[in-house]
Amino acid sequence: MLKIYRMMEISIFSLIVAITFSFLFFPLIIVFFDMSLGEMISYLHTPLAIESLKLSVYSTSISLVLILLFGTPLAYFLAKNDFKGKQVIDVLIQLPIVIPPAVAGVGLLMVFGRVGLLGPWLNSFGIQIGFTMNAVIMAQAFISAPFYIMAARTAFSSVDQNIESVSRTLGSSRLRTFFKVILPLSLPGLLTGAALSWGRALGEFGATIMFAGNLPGVTQTMPLAIFAAMESDMKIAVAISALLIGVAFCLLLSVKLIEYYPNFKVYLRKRKGNKKWLAVKSKRASETLN
């Protein structure tokens, strides 16, 4: 009786796992079976897909550079300093991940829009941000920056403080220690954060459509092109969706490889060390026999 009960328990658990996996997996994979590879490539060569791809690559590249330039110092500061209100700053940094992207778009529009808080002042210098490529970049950076900042902060925190102290004792400045010691040791975590941040920027929709609009050839990135194609040609929407899923899969795979790489290096070193040890042992054994 107990054996039957355990078998039923395992079967129910396996069924729950299978249902959950199917729910998460099939809506993604079904996109690739809607058309042949040749058809998909032909739909990706349409003007709508090409223009949106160019805009997405251009805008996400700039937003990632801005995130790296401004997010790295902030992440390092948070990793190495404790002060009152630090938890509040952490919450504010992570807030864009939790709030609906459309809310972020409304907030950006109210600050940088033509009639927003800074809009009239920016207009006096001939600078317009809302419903331009600048708005796309700002929306992407606002939504995706927390992914990099959190990963970078964790990477900087994992660096042994003693290593930094030794570097400073040997006469290196703070800046030299950062670039020569801390940055190389933190690089896997920084690359992981950058990959996740770029992937999130590539898929940004809500904040972009609220702050930058859906203007073909101007602000229409790939997620917005999918939205537009849903009303005109569903096949184009499916093709662009498949491309985004493929890019996301490659990004996540690269993140896993980056995380695995240090462990792989340790494994190779151990294996190399074991080979040397066996060679020395074999040599000594042969000398003893002789």
C-alpha positions as MATLAB code, in Angstrom:
seq = 'MLKIYRMMEISIFSLIVAITFSFLFFPLIIVFFDMSLGEMISYLHTPLAIESLKLSVYSTSISLVLILLFGTPLAYFLAKNDFKGKQVIDVLIQLPIVIPPAVAGVGLLMVFGRVGLLGPWLNSFGIQIGFTMNAVIMAQAFISAPFYIMAARTAFSSVDQNIESVSRTLGSSRLRTFFKVILPLSLPGLLTGAALSWGRALGEFGATIMFAGNLPGVTQTMPLAIFAAMESDMKIAVAISALLIGVAFCLLLSVKLIEYYPNFKVYLRKRKGNKKWLAVKSKRASETLN';
ca = [
       0.000    0.000    0.000;
       2.828    2.365    0.909;
       4.566    1.551   -2.366;
       1.421    2.406   -4.363;
       1.059    5.669   -2.446;
       4.656    6.637   -3.237;
       4.180    5.787   -6.911;
       1.056    7.979   -7.046;
       2.946   10.774   -5.297;
       5.777   10.593   -7.840;
       3.287   10.464  -10.738;
       1.413   13.555   -9.520;
       4.683   15.431   -9.024;
       5.894   14.436  -12.513;
       2.571   15.536  -14.024;
       2.824   18.968  -12.356;
       6.398   19.362  -13.629;
       5.370   18.326  -17.159;
       2.402   20.740  -17.222;
       4.530   23.627  -15.939;
       7.311   22.950  -18.452;
       4.822   22.651  -21.320;
       3.150   25.917  -20.336;
       6.507   27.737  -20.384;
       8.020   25.955  -23.393;
       5.375   25.425  -26.076;
       4.235   29.074  -26.513;
       7.859   29.902  -27.360;
       8.727   26.963  -29.584;
       5.435   27.010  -31.544;
       6.518   30.259  -33.197;
       9.247   28.404  -35.102;
       6.790   25.865  -36.567;
       4.383   28.380  -38.088;
       6.465   28.706  -41.255;
       9.547   27.331  -42.957;
      12.988   28.848  -42.470;
      12.927   30.249  -46.012;
       9.580   31.956  -45.417;
      10.807   33.358  -42.124;
      13.902   34.839  -43.772;
      11.787   36.364  -46.549;
       9.461   38.023  -44.022;
      12.481   39.333  -42.105;
      13.621   41.032  -45.331;
      10.503   43.208  -45.479;
      11.013   46.972  -44.931;
       9.127   46.863  -41.617;
      11.376   44.141  -40.192;
      14.640   45.583  -41.534;
      13.969   49.127  -40.298;
      12.898   47.934  -36.861;
      15.964   45.682  -36.615;
      18.301   48.563  -37.481;
      16.645   50.856  -34.947;
      16.724   48.169  -32.256;
      20.417   47.397  -32.719;
      21.323   51.091  -32.856;
      19.268   52.174  -29.845;
      20.131   49.216  -27.614;
      23.844   49.596  -28.361;
      23.806   53.238  -27.259;
      21.659   52.516  -24.206;
      24.029   49.715  -23.160;
      27.060   52.005  -23.472;
      25.309   54.604  -21.303;
      24.378   51.949  -18.740;
      27.984   50.742  -18.574;
      29.370   54.275  -18.222;
      26.978   55.423  -15.513;
      25.966   52.119  -13.935;
      29.460   50.776  -13.224;
      30.542   53.598  -10.860;
      27.170   53.454   -9.078;
      27.377   49.677   -8.647;
      30.936   49.932   -7.314;
      29.959   52.689   -4.887;
      27.043   50.646   -3.537;
      29.201   47.520   -3.258;
      31.992   49.164   -1.269;
      30.126   51.625    0.960;
      27.591   51.321    3.765;
      25.523   54.355    4.729;
      22.104   55.356    5.991;
      19.418   55.078    3.360;
      21.301   52.505    1.284;
      18.312   50.148    1.359;
      16.092   52.936    0.029;
      18.494   53.506   -2.868;
      18.483   49.767   -3.575;
      14.686   49.796   -3.738;
      14.653   52.812   -6.066;
      17.187   51.175   -8.389;
      15.164   47.956   -8.562;
      11.801   49.713   -8.889;
      11.852   49.893  -12.738;
      11.903   46.078  -12.788;
       8.691   45.833  -10.759;
       6.554   48.707  -12.035;
       4.675   48.351  -15.350;
       6.843   49.706  -18.199;
       3.968   51.955  -19.281;
       4.176   53.700  -15.894;
       7.875   54.313  -16.494;
       7.022   55.774  -19.905;
       4.470   58.155  -18.390;
       7.011   59.256  -15.778;
       9.689   59.911  -18.391;
       7.186   61.840  -20.509;
       6.199   64.010  -17.531;
       9.846   64.895  -16.901;
      11.349   65.129  -20.396;
       8.261   65.625  -22.600;
       7.587   68.860  -24.456;
       5.276   70.124  -21.690;
       6.971   68.141  -18.920;
       9.060   69.324  -16.001;
      12.243   69.880  -18.030;
      10.596   70.060  -21.458;
      10.296   73.873  -21.810;
      13.869   74.363  -20.588;
      15.188   71.773  -23.064;
      13.106   73.301  -25.872;
      14.774   76.665  -25.253;
      18.047   75.008  -26.327;
      16.389   73.331  -29.302;
      16.490   69.908  -27.644;
      13.477   67.643  -28.074;
      13.443   64.225  -26.424;
       9.871   62.929  -26.450;
       8.858   60.897  -29.537;
      12.407   60.819  -30.909;
      15.220   58.269  -30.974;
      16.555   59.901  -27.805;
      13.342   58.883  -26.045;
      13.762   55.279  -27.221;
      17.296   55.141  -25.813;
      16.262   56.722  -22.508;
      13.299   54.355  -22.102;
      15.477   51.322  -22.788;
      18.194   52.518  -20.406;
      15.675   53.309  -17.649;
      14.064   49.862  -17.787;
      17.186   47.736  -18.315;
      19.787   49.541  -16.152;
      18.795   47.751  -12.889;
      19.730   44.372  -14.365;
      23.306   45.514  -14.959;
      23.656   47.525  -11.751;
      22.535   44.625   -9.542;
      24.786   42.114  -11.314;
      27.758   44.511  -11.230;
      27.228   45.251   -7.558;
      27.230   41.541   -6.731;
      30.388   41.052   -8.810;
      32.225   43.910   -7.083;
      31.125   42.682   -3.643;
      32.552   39.227   -4.345;
      36.098   40.577   -4.817;
      38.208   39.850   -1.735;
      38.935   43.048    0.181;
      42.418   41.738    1.043;
      43.386   41.722   -2.640;
      42.481   45.398   -2.900;
      44.406   46.171    0.291;
      47.536   44.431   -1.024;
      47.316   46.393   -4.271;
      47.026   49.678   -2.371;
      49.894   48.686   -0.055;
      52.123   48.097   -3.077;
      51.565   51.705   -4.116;
      48.736   51.453   -6.638;
      46.193   54.258   -6.656;
      42.465   53.611   -6.226;
      41.905   54.108   -9.950;
      44.737   51.775  -10.950;
      43.562   49.160   -8.437;
      40.063   49.364   -9.886;
      41.149   48.887  -13.507;
      44.000   46.423  -12.929;
      42.628   44.302  -10.080;
      38.935   44.744   -9.320;
      37.613   45.060  -12.883;
      39.296   41.887  -14.248;
      38.137   39.853  -11.236;
      34.588   41.176  -11.616;
      34.458   40.775  -15.403;
      32.294   37.597  -15.576;
      29.609   39.226  -13.422;
      29.792   42.457  -15.411;
      29.422   40.599  -18.712;
      26.443   38.698  -17.328;
      24.777   41.932  -16.251;
      25.510   43.581  -19.594;
      24.007   40.660  -21.518;
      20.844   40.638  -19.400;
      20.535   44.412  -19.628;
      20.936   44.425  -23.414;
      18.394   41.632  -23.774;
      15.864   43.524  -21.657;
      16.454   46.704  -23.666;
      15.933   44.778  -26.902;
      12.517   43.589  -25.723;
      11.344   46.901  -24.256;
       7.830   47.887  -25.368;
       5.664   49.681  -22.783;
       7.904   52.589  -21.807;
       8.994   53.076  -25.416;
       5.494   53.348  -26.885;
       4.426   55.791  -24.136;
       7.514   58.017  -24.270;
       8.698   57.649  -27.876;
       5.594   56.540  -29.763;
       5.422   54.010  -32.585;
       6.784   55.979  -35.522;
       8.024   53.776  -38.420;
      11.665   54.457  -39.243;
      12.022   56.794  -36.254;
      11.090   55.053  -32.993;
       9.623   51.733  -34.139;
      11.861   49.055  -32.612;
      11.222   45.333  -33.086;
       8.678   44.903  -30.256;
       6.734   47.879  -31.623;
       7.016   46.457  -35.143;
       5.414   43.232  -33.887;
       2.544   45.288  -32.466;
       2.113   47.114  -35.789;
       2.392   43.927  -37.870;
      -0.365   42.247  -35.838;
      -2.829   44.574  -37.587;
      -1.396   44.220  -41.099;
       0.557   40.982  -41.609;
       0.645   38.353  -38.861;
       3.432   36.453  -40.629;
       5.840   39.372  -40.207;
       4.952   39.566  -36.517;
       5.684   35.843  -36.118;
       9.014   36.131  -37.973;
      10.203   39.052  -35.826;
       9.015   37.227  -32.702;
      11.046   34.168  -33.682;
      14.118   36.350  -34.198;
      13.726   37.937  -30.761;
      13.257   34.536  -29.111;
      16.405   33.266  -30.836;
      18.413   36.288  -29.706;
      17.103   35.929  -26.147;
      18.042   32.239  -26.101;
      21.575   32.998  -27.317;
      21.942   35.741  -24.702;
      20.857   33.492  -21.842;
      23.100   30.719  -23.138;
      26.049   33.123  -23.201;
      25.239   34.151  -19.619;
      25.321   30.506  -18.532;
      28.636   29.991  -20.335;
      30.100   33.077  -18.649;
      28.972   31.777  -15.258;
      30.405   28.339  -16.038;
      33.710   29.605  -17.464;
      35.498   30.265  -14.111;
      34.503   26.787  -12.877;
      35.719   25.327  -16.163;
      39.091   27.059  -15.720;
      39.399   25.640  -12.203;
      38.552   22.189  -13.570;
      41.251   22.471  -16.256;
      43.831   23.599  -13.704;
      43.001   20.687  -11.417;
      43.146   18.270  -14.311;
      46.473   19.687  -15.447;
      47.793   19.452  -11.890;
      46.646   15.832  -11.602;
      48.393   14.962  -14.861;
      51.647   16.506  -13.602;
      51.309   14.645  -10.303;
      50.735   11.336  -12.107;
      53.707   11.990  -14.393;
      55.992   12.683  -11.421;
      54.693    9.607   -9.588;
      55.237    7.404  -12.654;
      58.755    8.769  -13.096;
      59.635    8.049   -9.457;
      58.188    4.555   -9.716;
      60.257    3.793  -12.800;
      63.413    5.145  -11.121;
      62.746    2.936   -8.079;
      62.357   -0.162  -10.257;
      65.560    0.622  -12.110;
];
